């Protein structure tokens, strides 16, 4: 899901290069259909483009089932969802807030829940954000949604042990994707392709990882900053 740009595209190319058939889900068919054609030609795999707008209430599960029926049995679900908006701050409109919550939490979880019965022996991979470590004025709905997704995946890990599903959750720092374009970042943005390679190398594991790994220390340090100081920080 979210396959047309950034980390989603890097994951699509990584798994296609390893010979996996893919159902590529993204909002805009003008982005996803050329990518599917490129992967079919370059790697000789079956790649199906499926245009689904996750920012609104979804009623596309039949279309997802139809797409999956055309490929080999489902062995994994990758959820590199990262929809943001420059207007996302405390006090934003209800409509925009629901679009962000739908994209980053509710609809990925709805599709995940619908597909879980197919995944025994497979894996689910989710992606959070360091923006969720502490709340701030900017990206408030995005960060809250990512925090909720992380908690949901913790529950999924608890479920997966008995259900035979490997569950991994990655918490990336800054990545060189569209979400970082034009941003004045305090740390260097990591290569999305290198994270995609890490994800595939971890196949079969159940774990939570920061990427790059030094973000675990940064998150720990920020969480210790007293509120009297934290509230005055601009980042």
Buried (B, 14 or more C-beta within 10 A) or exposed (E): BBBBBBBBBBBBBBBBBEEBBBBBBBBEEEBBBEBBEBBBEEBEBBBBBBBBBBBEEBEBEEBBEEBBEEBEEBEBBBBBBBBBBEEBEEEBEEEBBBBBBBBBBBBBBBBBEEBBEEBEEBBBBBBBBBBBBBBBEBBBBBBBBBBBBBEBBEEBBEEBEEBEBBBBBBBBBBBBBEBBEEEEEEEEBBEBBBBBBBBBEBBEEBEBBBBBEEBBEBBEEBEEEEEEEBEEEEE
